[in-house]
Amino acid sequence: MPKKSLLLAVLLIFFPIFAIYAQEENLTENVTETEESASKPLSDRPDVWFGFGGETAFYNVSGLAYGGSFALGYGSGSSIGLKASFFSDGEEFKILEVDLLLRFYTFGENAYEGPFIQLIGGASLVNYSAGYSGFYLFPSKTGVLNAGFGIGWRYVYYNRLFFEPAVRFGYPYFIGIGISAGIRF
């Protein structure tokens, strides 16, 4: 029961719906200029995005872990964001990752699609059963810092919906491969 309570608490902390407010440089602009900026094409505005994904990660020498993730980010050309992922091998171990993302699109400073390079860092909460035979460099029921980098490609449809295949490398996972989909504003 405490595990379920911990997971619920983490979900409530890291999955709220965020409201993002833009502040104009000149607060004395009249309403018509503000309406004009609201009617700009989506590609001329800052990029806010969120998505859900599925991933498999190679956490140890004995097998793969599978799971899902939720990510939220802001920026075009380069983005900063948060990602929460949960992995399990289905039997013996479970891992909850909470990461900070720093993403750079290779098509330029206003890009929001195409190839990207991503730096990943955060914390992993690890829990595996007492009879677990896999190899770990950290004890059960503890947290560990994680870090890595990833590469991927964002495909954008209808200027809002996106699909992203990506691969990542780092610690405590060796490699992870995933697909995510979401929406950008």
TORPA-4810 file (N, C-alpha, C, O; in nm, 3 decimals):
<nodes>
NODE_1_0.081_-0.121_0.000_0.000_0.000_0.000_0.085_0.127_0.000_0.049_0.222_-0.069_M
NODE_2_0.199_0.132_0.076_0.279_0.253_0.073_0.334_0.283_-0.066_0.352_0.399_-0.102_P
NODE_3_0.362_0.178_-0.145_0.412_0.200_-0.281_0.308_0.271_-0.367_0.341_0.361_-0.444_K
NODE_4_0.183_0.229_-0.353_0.076_0.292_-0.430_0.056_0.437_-0.385_0.029_0.524_-0.467_K
NODE_5_0.069_0.462_-0.255_0.055_0.598_-0.204_0.167_0.687_-0.255_0.144_0.802_-0.291_S
NODE_6_0.290_0.632_-0.259_0.404_0.709_-0.310_0.385_0.741_-0.457_0.410_0.854_-0.500_L
NODE_7_0.341_0.642_-0.535_0.318_0.665_-0.677_0.210_0.770_-0.698_0.225_0.858_-0.783_L
NODE_8_0.101_0.763_-0.623_-0.006_0.862_-0.633_0.045_1.001_-0.598_0.010_1.098_-0.665_L
NODE_9_0.126_1.012_-0.493_0.180_1.142_-0.453_0.270_1.199_-0.562_0.263_1.318_-0.592_A
NODE_10_0.353_1.116_-0.622_0.441_1.162_-0.729_0.360_1.206_-0.850_0.390_1.309_-0.911_V
NODE_11_0.258_1.130_-0.885_0.174_1.168_-0.998_0.104_1.301_-0.974_0.095_1.383_-1.064_L
NODE_12_0.055_1.322_-0.852_-0.012_1.448_-0.821_0.084_1.566_-0.821_0.044_1.678_-0.852_L
NODE_13_0.210_1.542_-0.786_0.308_1.650_-0.783_0.355_1.685_-0.923_0.366_1.803_-0.957_I
NODE_14_0.383_1.584_-1.007_0.449_1.610_-1.134_0.358_1.612_-1.255_0.405_1.643_-1.364_F
NODE_15_0.230_1.580_-1.242_0.143_1.578_-1.357_0.034_1.686_-1.356_-0.067_1.668_-1.423_F
NODE_16_0.048_1.795_-1.284_-0.059_1.896_-1.290_-0.062_1.962_-1.427_0.035_1.959_-1.503_P
NODE_17_-0.175_2.020_-1.456_-0.187_2.094_-1.581_-0.126_2.232_-1.557_-0.168_2.305_-1.467_I
NODE_18_-0.029_2.266_-1.637_0.042_2.391_-1.619_-0.023_2.501_-1.702_-0.059_2.478_-1.818_F
NODE_19_-0.037_2.617_-1.645_-0.084_2.735_-1.718_0.038_2.822_-1.744_0.113_2.856_-1.652_A
NODE_20_0.057_2.858_-1.867_0.172_2.939_-1.904_0.121_3.073_-1.957_0.040_3.078_-2.049_I
NODE_21_0.170_3.178_-1.897_0.128_3.312_-1.935_0.245_3.384_-1.999_0.355_3.386_-1.945_Y
NODE_22_0.220_3.444_-2.114_0.324_3.521_-2.182_0.312_3.667_-2.139_0.202_3.720_-2.125_A
NODE_23_0.425_3.730_-2.120_0.427_3.870_-2.080_0.488_3.952_-2.194_0.598_3.923_-2.240_Q
NODE_24_0.416_4.052_-2.236_0.464_4.140_-2.342_0.571_4.234_-2.286_0.567_4.269_-2.168_E
NODE_25_0.666_4.275_-2.371_0.769_4.369_-2.327_0.710_4.505_-2.294_0.747_4.567_-2.194_E
NODE_26_0.620_4.551_-2.377_0.559_4.681_-2.357_0.415_4.659_-2.312_0.330_4.620_-2.393_N
NODE_27_0.387_4.683_-2.187_0.254_4.656_-2.133_0.151_4.760_-2.174_0.032_4.743_-2.146_L
NODE_28_0.194_4.867_-2.241_0.099_4.971_-2.281_0.051_4.953_-2.424_-0.013_5.043_-2.478_T
NODE_29_0.078_4.839_-2.486_0.030_4.816_-2.622_-0.122_4.815_-2.622_-0.186_4.775_-2.524_E
NODE_30_-0.179_4.859_-2.732_-0.325_4.857_-2.736_-0.376_4.718_-2.774_-0.299_4.631_-2.813_N
NODE_31_-0.503_4.700_-2.763_-0.564_4.568_-2.780_-0.548_4.517_-2.923_-0.533_4.396_-2.943_V
NODE_32_-0.550_4.605_-3.021_-0.540_4.558_-3.160_-0.405_4.493_-3.185_-0.397_4.394_-3.258_T
NODE_33_-0.296_4.547_-3.127_-0.165_4.484_-3.145_-0.160_4.349_-3.077_-0.097_4.257_-3.130_E
NODE_34_-0.224_4.335_-2.963_-0.229_4.206_-2.894_-0.309_4.105_-2.976_-0.271_3.988_-2.984_T
NODE_35_-0.419_4.149_-3.036_-0.498_4.060_-3.121_-0.419_4.018_-3.244_-0.431_3.905_-3.290_E
NODE_36_-0.338_4.111_-3.298_-0.255_4.076_-3.413_-0.154_3.969_-3.376_-0.131_3.876_-3.453_E
NODE_37_-0.093_3.979_-3.258_0.005_3.879_-3.217_-0.062_3.745_-3.191_0.000_3.640_-3.212_S
NODE_38_-0.188_3.746_-3.146_-0.259_3.620_-3.124_-0.294_3.552_-3.256_-0.310_3.431_-3.261_A
NODE_39_-0.305_3.632_-3.365_-0.339_3.574_-3.493_-0.215_3.535_-3.574_-0.229_3.493_-3.689_S
NODE_40_-0.096_3.548_-3.517_0.026_3.506_-3.586_0.021_3.357_-3.614_-0.043_3.281_-3.541_K
NODE_41_0.088_3.316_-3.720_0.094_3.171_-3.744_0.161_3.101_-3.626_0.244_3.160_-3.557_P
NODE_42_0.124_2.974_-3.605_0.177_2.898_-3.492_0.328_2.887_-3.498_0.394_2.880_-3.394_L
NODE_43_0.385_2.884_-3.619_0.530_2.870_-3.632_0.605_2.994_-3.583_0.725_2.985_-3.557_S
NODE_44_0.537_3.110_-3.571_0.602_3.233_-3.524_0.591_3.251_-3.373_0.648_3.346_-3.319_D
NODE_45_0.521_3.163_-3.304_0.504_3.174_-3.160_0.599_3.079_-3.088_0.648_2.983_-3.148_R
NODE_46_0.626_3.105_-2.959_0.704_3.008_-2.882_0.629_2.874_-2.876_0.506_2.871_-2.876_P
NODE_47_0.704_2.768_-2.871_0.648_2.633_-2.876_0.626_2.578_-2.736_0.721_2.565_-2.659_D
NODE_48_0.502_2.545_-2.703_0.469_2.474_-2.579_0.414_2.340_-2.621_0.325_2.334_-2.706_V
NODE_49_0.464_2.232_-2.564_0.422_2.100_-2.606_0.410_2.005_-2.489_0.476_2.021_-2.387_W
NODE_50_0.324_1.905_-2.505_0.319_1.794_-2.410_0.284_1.669_-2.486_0.220_1.673_-2.591_F
NODE_51_0.327_1.556_-2.431_0.300_1.431_-2.499_0.311_1.312_-2.406_0.364_1.321_-2.295_G
NODE_52_0.260_1.200_-2.454_0.266_1.073_-2.384_0.344_0.976_-2.471_0.342_0.986_-2.594_F
NODE_53_0.414_0.883_-2.408_0.492_0.790_-2.487_0.506_0.654_-2.423_0.473_0.633_-2.307_G
NODE_54_0.555_0.563_-2.503_0.590_0.429_-2.458_0.737_0.407_-2.485_0.791_0.457_-2.583_G
NODE_55_0.802_0.333_-2.396_0.946_0.316_-2.410_0.988_0.182_-2.352_0.924_0.128_-2.262_E
NODE_56_1.097_0.131_-2.403_1.162_0.016_-2.344_1.305_0.057_-2.312_1.370_0.126_-2.392_T
NODE_57_1.354_0.017_-2.197_1.488_0.056_-2.153_1.562_-0.066_-2.101_1.505_-0.153_-2.036_A
NODE_58_1.688_-0.071_-2.131_1.775_-0.179_-2.088_1.844_-0.134_-1.959_1.947_-0.068_-1.964_F
NODE_59_1.786_-0.170_-1.845_1.835_-0.124_-1.716_1.940_-0.214_-1.653_2.015_-0.169_-1.567_Y
NODE_60_1.947_-0.338_-1.693_2.041_-0.428_-1.628_2.083_-0.537_-1.726_2.037_-0.540_-1.840_N
NODE_61_2.169_-0.624_-1.682_2.221_-0.726_-1.772_2.124_-0.842_-1.792_2.149_-0.928_-1.877_V
NODE_62_2.014_-0.846_-1.718_1.924_-0.960_-1.731_1.799_-0.932_-1.814_1.722_-1.025_-1.837_S
NODE_63_1.776_-0.811_-1.859_1.659_-0.791_-1.942_1.614_-0.648_-1.956_1.679_-0.555_-1.909_G
NODE_64_1.501_-0.634_-2.022_1.443_-0.505_-2.054_1.332_-0.467_-1.958_1.267_-0.554_-1.899_L
NODE_65_1.310_-0.338_-1.943_1.197_-0.284_-1.868_1.111_-0.207_-1.967_1.163_-0.144_-2.059_A
NODE_66_0.981_-0.211_-1.948_0.887_-0.144_-2.036_0.807_-0.043_-1.956_0.782_-0.063_-1.837_Y
NODE_67_0.766_0.064_-2.022_0.687_0.161_-1.948_0.634_0.273_-2.034_0.641_0.270_-2.157_G
NODE_68_0.580_0.372_-1.964_0.521_0.487_-2.029_0.574_0.615_-1.969_0.638_0.615_-1.863_G
NODE_69_0.547_0.725_-2.039_0.600_0.854_-1.992_0.504_0.967_-2.028_0.417_0.953_-2.113_S
NODE_70_0.524_1.077_-1.959_0.454_1.203_-1.984_0.560_1.312_-1.988_0.644_1.319_-1.899_F
NODE_71_0.556_1.398_-2.089_0.655_1.505_-2.101_0.585_1.637_-2.130_0.482_1.640_-2.196_A
NODE_72_0.644_1.744_-2.079_0.594_1.880_-2.099_0.715_1.968_-2.126_0.814_1.960_-2.054_L
NODE_73_0.708_2.052_-2.230_0.822_2.136_-2.264_0.782_2.270_-2.321_0.667_2.294_-2.356_G
NODE_74_0.882_2.359_-2.329_0.861_2.494_-2.379_0.983_2.537_-2.460_1.097_2.516_-2.418_Y
NODE_75_0.959_2.596_-2.576_1.066_2.655_-2.655_1.073_2.598_-2.795_1.033_2.484_-2.818_G
NODE_76_1.125_2.677_-2.888_1.151_2.630_-3.024_1.298_2.659_-3.054_1.354_2.756_-3.004_S
NODE_77_1.358_2.575_-3.134_1.502_2.582_-3.155_1.576_2.508_-3.046_1.657_2.419_-3.072_G
NODE_78_1.547_2.546_-2.923_1.590_2.471_-2.805_1.473_2.471_-2.708_1.400_2.571_-2.698_S
NODE_79_1.454_2.362_-2.639_1.341_2.347_-2.546_1.392_2.303_-2.410_1.496_2.239_-2.398_S
NODE_80_1.317_2.339_-2.310_1.340_2.289_-2.176_1.211_2.225_-2.130_1.103_2.275_-2.161_I
NODE_81_1.221_2.116_-2.056_1.098_2.048_-2.016_1.118_1.951_-1.903_1.229_1.932_-1.852_G
NODE_82_1.008_1.888_-1.865_1.005_1.785_-1.761_0.948_1.658_-1.820_0.861_1.661_-1.906_L
NODE_83_1.000_1.544_-1.771_0.950_1.416_-1.816_0.941_1.322_-1.697_1.035_1.313_-1.618_K
NODE_84_0.830_1.253_-1.683_0.813_1.152_-1.580_0.785_1.019_-1.649_0.699_1.011_-1.736_A
NODE_85_0.857_0.915_-1.610_0.845_0.783_-1.672_0.836_0.676_-1.564_0.894_0.689_-1.457_S
NODE_86_0.762_0.571_-1.594_0.753_0.456_-1.503_0.786_0.331_-1.582_0.730_0.308_-1.689_F
NODE_87_0.879_0.250_-1.531_0.922_0.128_-1.597_0.907_0.009_-1.504_0.917_0.021_-1.382_F
NODE_88_0.882_-0.108_-1.564_0.874_-0.232_-1.488_0.911_-0.347_-1.580_0.888_-0.340_-1.701_S
NODE_89_0.968_-0.452_-1.522_0.991_-0.573_-1.601_0.871_-0.667_-1.591_0.874_-0.776_-1.647_D
NODE_90_0.768_-0.625_-1.521_0.647_-0.703_-1.508_0.645_-0.794_-1.387_0.540_-0.847_-1.351_G
NODE_91_0.759_-0.814_-1.323_0.764_-0.906_-1.210_0.844_-0.852_-1.091_0.790_-0.839_-0.981_E
NODE_92_0.970_-0.819_-1.112_1.059_-0.801_-0.999_1.104_-0.658_-0.970_1.132_-0.626_-0.855_E
NODE_93_1.112_-0.573_-1.071_1.157_-0.438_-1.038_1.074_-0.332_-1.107_1.014_-0.354_-1.213_F
NODE_94_1.072_-0.214_-1.043_0.998_-0.098_-1.091_1.085_0.025_-1.074_1.155_0.039_-0.974_K
NODE_95_1.081_0.114_-1.171_1.162_0.235_-1.168_1.075_0.353_-1.208_1.006_0.349_-1.310_I
NODE_96_1.079_0.459_-1.129_1.012_0.584_-1.159_1.120_0.688_-1.184_1.203_0.715_-1.097_L
NODE_97_1.121_0.747_-1.304_1.217_0.851_-1.340_1.146_0.985_-1.347_1.036_0.996_-1.400_E
NODE_98_1.210_1.087_-1.293_1.164_1.225_-1.308_1.284_1.302_-1.361_1.386_1.315_-1.292_V
NODE_99_1.273_1.354_-1.484_1.387_1.412_-1.553_1.361_1.554_-1.600_1.248_1.593_-1.628_D
NODE_100_1.469_1.629_-1.607_1.471_1.759_-1.672_1.528_1.737_-1.812_1.629_1.669_-1.828_L
NODE_101_1.463_1.795_-1.913_1.506_1.779_-2.052_1.559_1.911_-2.105_1.504_2.017_-2.077_L
NODE_102_1.664_1.903_-2.182_1.716_2.018_-2.255_1.737_1.971_-2.398_1.824_1.888_-2.425_L
NODE_103_1.657_2.024_-2.490_1.653_1.975_-2.627_1.699_2.083_-2.724_1.666_2.201_-2.709_R
NODE_104_1.777_2.041_-2.824_1.825_2.130_-2.930_1.786_2.071_-3.065_1.825_1.959_-3.098_F
NODE_105_1.708_2.148_-3.143_1.671_2.105_-3.277_1.782_2.146_-3.373_1.836_2.256_-3.362_Y
NODE_106_1.817_2.059_-3.465_1.931_2.086_-3.553_1.895_2.171_-3.674_1.985_2.212_-3.748_T
NODE_107_1.767_2.200_-3.696_1.727_2.281_-3.811_1.730_2.431_-3.783_1.689_2.508_-3.870_F
NODE_108_1.775_2.476_-3.668_1.787_2.618_-3.642_1.716_2.664_-3.517_1.650_2.585_-3.448_G
NODE_109_1.730_2.794_-3.489_1.679_2.848_-3.363_1.528_2.860_-3.357_1.473_2.873_-3.248_E
NODE_110_1.457_2.856_-3.469_1.312_2.862_-3.468_1.247_2.727_-3.500_1.126_2.719_-3.522_N
NODE_111_1.327_2.624_-3.504_1.276_2.491_-3.541_1.194_2.430_-3.428_1.224_2.451_-3.310_A
NODE_112_1.093_2.357_-3.463_1.013_2.281_-3.367_0.984_2.142_-3.421_0.903_2.069_-3.365_Y
NODE_113_1.051_2.106_-3.531_1.038_1.974_-3.587_1.170_1.933_-3.649_1.260_2.015_-3.667_E
NODE_114_1.182_1.807_-3.681_1.304_1.755_-3.740_1.392_1.688_-3.635_1.347_1.655_-3.526_G
NODE_115_1.519_1.667_-3.670_1.609_1.596_-3.578_1.642_1.681_-3.456_1.651_1.804_-3.464_P
NODE_116_1.662_1.613_-3.342_1.698_1.684_-3.220_1.798_1.602_-3.140_1.807_1.480_-3.152_F
NODE_117_1.872_1.674_-3.056_1.963_1.617_-2.958_1.910_1.660_-2.823_1.872_1.776_-2.806_I
NODE_118_1.908_1.569_-2.727_1.845_1.600_-2.598_1.935_1.555_-2.483_1.984_1.442_-2.481_Q
NODE_119_1.956_1.645_-2.388_2.025_1.612_-2.264_1.921_1.580_-2.160_1.819_1.648_-2.151_L
NODE_120_1.946_1.477_-2.079_1.848_1.427_-1.983_1.916_1.414_-1.847_2.026_1.360_-1.838_I
NODE_121_1.852_1.462_-1.743_1.906_1.445_-1.609_1.797_1.453_-1.506_1.700_1.526_-1.523_G
NODE_122_1.811_1.377_-1.399_1.710_1.378_-1.295_1.734_1.271_-1.191_1.848_1.237_-1.160_G
NODE_123_1.625_1.219_-1.139_1.632_1.118_-1.034_1.549_0.997_-1.073_1.446_1.008_-1.140_A
NODE_124_1.595_0.880_-1.029_1.521_0.756_-1.048_1.495_0.695_-0.911_1.586_0.682_-0.829_S
NODE_125_1.372_0.657_-0.888_1.336_0.582_-0.767_1.325_0.436_-0.806_1.245_0.401_-0.893_L
NODE_126_1.405_0.353_-0.744_1.417_0.213_-0.783_1.362_0.124_-0.673_1.387_0.148_-0.555_V
NODE_127_1.286_0.023_-0.712_1.235_-0.075_-0.616_1.234_-0.210_-0.684_1.172_-0.227_-0.789_N
NODE_128_1.303_-0.307_-0.626_1.297_-0.443_-0.677_1.285_-0.541_-0.563_1.325_-0.514_-0.450_Y
NODE_129_1.228_-0.657_-0.594_1.197_-0.755_-0.490_1.325_-0.817_-0.433_1.431_-0.811_-0.495_S
NODE_130_1.313_-0.876_-0.313_1.429_-0.932_-0.242_1.492_-1.047_-0.318_1.613_-1.069_-0.306_A
NODE_131_1.416_-1.122_-0.394_1.471_-1.236_-0.466_1.525_-1.202_-0.603_1.552_-1.292_-0.683_G
NODE_132_1.540_-1.075_-0.633_1.581_-1.032_-0.766_1.724_-1.078_-0.794_1.813_-1.057_-0.711_Y
NODE_133_1.745_-1.140_-0.910_1.876_-1.196_-0.942_1.957_-1.108_-1.036_2.071_-1.143_-1.069_S
NODE_134_1.903_-0.996_-1.080_1.976_-0.908_-1.170_2.086_-0.831_-1.100_2.095_-0.831_-0.977_G
NODE_135_2.170_-0.767_-1.177_2.283_-0.692_-1.124_2.251_-0.544_-1.120_2.209_-0.486_-1.221_F
NODE_136_2.270_-0.481_-1.004_2.249_-0.337_-0.989_2.367_-0.276_-0.916_2.429_-0.342_-0.832_Y
NODE_137_2.397_-0.153_-0.945_2.504_-0.082_-0.875_2.451_-0.002_-0.757_2.528_0.069_-0.693_L
NODE_138_2.323_-0.011_-0.728_2.264_0.062_-0.617_2.165_-0.029_-0.546_2.111_-0.121_-0.608_F
NODE_139_2.141_-0.006_-0.418_2.054_-0.094_-0.341_1.906_-0.075_-0.373_1.866_0.023_-0.436_P
NODE_140_1.826_-0.172_-0.327_1.682_-0.168_-0.348_1.619_-0.053_-0.270_1.671_-0.008_-0.168_S
NODE_141_1.505_-0.006_-0.321_1.423_0.095_-0.254_1.499_0.225_-0.228_1.484_0.285_-0.122_K
NODE_142_1.579_0.266_-0.322_1.653_0.392_-0.309_1.636_0.474_-0.434_1.582_0.429_-0.535_T
NODE_143_1.683_0.594_-0.424_1.687_0.681_-0.540_1.829_0.691_-0.592_1.925_0.670_-0.517_G
NODE_144_1.842_0.721_-0.717_1.973_0.737_-0.778_1.962_0.847_-0.883_1.859_0.861_-0.950_V
NODE_145_2.066_0.925_-0.897_2.069_1.026_-1.003_2.085_0.957_-1.137_2.155_0.857_-1.148_L
NODE_146_2.019_1.012_-1.238_2.039_0.958_-1.372_2.077_1.071_-1.465_2.042_1.187_-1.443_N
NODE_147_2.149_1.036_-1.568_2.192_1.134_-1.667_2.212_1.063_-1.799_2.245_0.944_-1.803_A
NODE_148_2.193_1.136_-1.907_2.213_1.077_-2.038_2.186_1.175_-2.148_2.165_1.294_-2.124_G
NODE_149_2.187_1.125_-2.268_2.154_1.207_-2.385_2.073_1.122_-2.481_2.079_0.999_-2.478_F
NODE_150_1.998_1.188_-2.565_1.916_1.118_-2.661_1.917_1.187_-2.795_1.952_1.304_-2.806_G
NODE_151_1.879_1.113_-2.896_1.861_1.168_-3.030_1.727_1.120_-3.081_1.682_1.010_-3.047_I
NODE_152_1.664_1.201_-3.162_1.534_1.163_-3.215_1.492_1.254_-3.329_1.569_1.338_-3.375_G
NODE_153_1.372_1.234_-3.372_1.317_1.313_-3.484_1.172_1.341_-3.453_1.095_1.249_-3.423_W
NODE_154_1.134_1.468_-3.460_0.994_1.505_-3.439_0.928_1.528_-3.574_0.974_1.610_-3.654_R
NODE_155_0.820_1.455_-3.597_0.737_1.472_-3.716_0.613_1.548_-3.672_0.543_1.506_-3.580_Y
NODE_156_0.584_1.659_-3.738_0.468_1.742_-3.701_0.362_1.729_-3.810_0.392_1.738_-3.929_V
NODE_157_0.237_1.708_-3.767_0.123_1.697_-3.858_0.021_1.805_-3.824_-0.008_1.829_-3.707_Y
NODE_158_-0.033_1.869_-3.926_-0.133_1.975_-3.911_-0.082_2.089_-3.823_-0.162_2.159_-3.761_Y
NODE_159_0.047_2.107_-3.818_0.114_2.215_-3.744_0.087_2.210_-3.593_0.119_2.307_-3.523_N
NODE_160_0.031_2.102_-3.540_0.004_2.091_-3.397_0.039_1.954_-3.340_0.103_1.945_-3.235_R
NODE_161_-0.002_1.848_-3.407_0.019_1.713_-3.356_0.160_1.667_-3.392_0.210_1.698_-3.500_L
NODE_162_0.223_1.593_-3.302_0.357_1.543_-3.334_0.373_1.398_-3.294_0.300_1.344_-3.211_F
NODE_163_0.472_1.337_-3.356_0.510_1.198_-3.335_0.662_1.196_-3.328_0.728_1.253_-3.415_F
NODE_164_0.720_1.132_-3.225_0.865_1.135_-3.205_0.921_0.997_-3.174_0.898_0.944_-3.065_E
NODE_165_0.994_0.937_-3.266_1.076_0.823_-3.228_1.209_0.875_-3.173_1.263_0.974_-3.224_P
NODE_166_1.263_0.810_-3.071_1.387_0.858_-3.010_1.462_0.741_-2.946_1.403_0.638_-2.913_A
NODE_167_1.591_0.759_-2.930_1.676_0.663_-2.860_1.759_0.743_-2.760_1.798_0.856_-2.788_V
NODE_168_1.786_0.683_-2.644_1.864_0.753_-2.542_1.967_0.658_-2.481_1.949_0.536_-2.480_R
NODE_169_2.074_0.717_-2.432_2.184_0.644_-2.371_2.218_0.714_-2.239_2.210_0.836_-2.230_F
NODE_170_2.257_0.636_-2.136_2.294_0.701_-2.012_2.304_0.605_-1.896_2.326_0.485_-1.913_G
NODE_171_2.288_0.660_-1.777_2.295_0.585_-1.652_2.175_0.620_-1.567_2.142_0.739_-1.559_Y
NODE_172_2.107_0.531_-1.503_2.136_0.391_-1.477_2.092_0.297_-1.589_2.123_0.178_-1.584_P
NODE_173_2.023_0.344_-1.689_1.988_0.263_-1.805_2.106_0.264_-1.901_2.185_0.359_-1.903_Y
NODE_174_2.117_0.159_-1.980_2.222_0.157_-2.082_2.172_0.222_-2.210_2.239_0.305_-2.270_F
NODE_175_2.052_0.181_-2.250_1.992_0.233_-2.371_1.839_0.227_-2.355_1.786_0.139_-2.288_I
NODE_176_1.771_0.321_-2.416_1.626_0.323_-2.416_1.577_0.362_-2.555_1.636_0.447_-2.621_G
NODE_177_1.469_0.299_-2.600_1.411_0.330_-2.730_1.263_0.354_-2.708_1.195_0.274_-2.643_I
NODE_178_1.212_0.465_-2.762_1.073_0.496_-2.737_1.007_0.573_-2.850_1.071_0.622_-2.942_G
NODE_179_0.877_0.581_-2.838_0.793_0.656_-2.933_0.697_0.739_-2.848_0.637_0.689_-2.753_I
NODE_180_0.682_0.866_-2.882_0.585_0.949_-2.813_0.502_1.027_-2.913_0.542_1.046_-3.028_S
NODE_181_0.388_1.071_-2.868_0.298_1.152_-2.950_0.237_1.258_-2.861_0.217_1.236_-2.742_A
NODE_182_0.207_1.371_-2.920_0.150_1.477_-2.839_0.099_1.592_-2.924_0.074_1.578_-3.043_G
NODE_183_0.086_1.706_-2.857_0.033_1.826_-2.920_0.120_1.944_-2.880_0.174_1.949_-2.769_I
NODE_184_0.132_2.039_-2.971_0.205_2.162_-2.944_0.111_2.281_-2.960_0.017_2.277_-3.040_R
NODE_185_0.138_2.385_-2.884_0.054_2.505_-2.887_0.134_2.624_-2.934_0.080_2.735_-2.944_F
</nodes>
